[in-house]
Amino acid sequence: MNNVYELIETISLRTAMYTGDHKLSNIRSFIDGYTFSIKNEKEFLGFLSDFPGFHDWVARKYGFNESTVGWQNMILAVEMDLLPTNIKWDEYSFSATEKQHRSSVSKFFELIEEYKNA
């Protein structure tokens, strides 16, 4: 893989094969593990490209006050119809349905394309 976007594209083709389940938390863990395995700092930074900005971009797109909870939680919250202005992360329950998890995964792949082309 030359960059994180190629990795994400590969994951999108057979998500459960790479992550074990259709959940954003699994995708996030897979991406983090893959990037962690890159030993050379120059390769690491090149591989990530502008992806670290995705957290803040998702927060701005959906109106979250901050991005510290990560893109995976923000996207899932939106797919669960939780309002960004009212959500209390310390009380946030990850009791999403299978349909909401699958929907959030699909939304993630859509958002990645939008982010790359922005």
N, C-alpha and C positions, 0 to 999 in steps of 0.2 A: 504494500500500500504506500502510495506517495504522500497522501495527506488524509486528514480526518474525514473529509467529505467522501473520499473513495471508500473508506471503512464504513461510513454510514450508509452509503449506497449498497455495499455488499450486505450489510445487516438487513437492509430494507427488503431484499429479495427473499430471505428465509430467516425472518427474525427469530423464531423460536429455536431454530437450529443453533444459532449463535448465543442466544441469551437464555434459553430454557423456557421462556414464557413471553407473552405479549404484554410486557410491563415496561414503562419508562424507566423505573428504578433499575431494572435488569440491563437495559440498554446503556444507561448512564454508567453502571458498574463495569460493563464490558468495555466501553470507550475509555474509561479511566484506567482500567487494568492494561489495556493495549498500549495506551500512551505511557503508562508507568514503566512498561517493559523496554521502552526506548532509552538506551543508556547514554547516548551522545546528546549533549544539550543542544547543539546546533540542529541535529536531526529532529529532536523533540520539538523545538520551537517552529521549525519548518513544517513538521507534520501537523501541528495544531493550527497553523495559519491564523486566521482571525476568529476561530471558533470560540475562544474564551469570551468574546463580546456577545455571544448568543444569549447568555444569561440576562444581561442588561437590555438587549433588544426585545426579548420576550416580555420582560417586565414593562417596558415602555409601551409595547404593542397592546398589552391587555390592561394597562393602568395599575399595575402593582406599585406600591411605594418604594420597594427595594427588590433586589434580585438574590439576596443571600440564601433563600430557600432552594434556589436552583431551578433551572428550566424544567426539569422533570416534574417537580411539585406544582409549579405554576400552570403548566399545560394540563396536568391531571385535574387541578382545581377548576380550571375553566371548563373542561369537559364534564365535570361534575356539577356544572352550573352554579358554582360558588362565586360570589361577587368579590373581586379583588379589594374593594374598599372596605368590606366588612369582615374579611377572613382574619381569624386569630390563629396564627400558625401554632402557638403553643397548645391550642385546643383542637387543632385540625386532626381529623380522623381519616386514615387512609382506607376507609371501608368502601372503596369504589367497587362497582360491579364489574364483571368480566367485560361487558359491553363498553363501559366507560374506559377501562384499561385499553381495550383494542382501539377505541376511538381516539384516545390520547396518543397512542403509538402512530396511528395514521396521520393525526394532526402534526405530530413532531416531524415526520418526513415531509409533509407539505410546507411546514414552517422553515425547515432547513433550506428547501429550494427557494423560498421567498427571501430568506436571509442572504443566501449566496448571491442572489440576483439584485439585491437592494443597493 
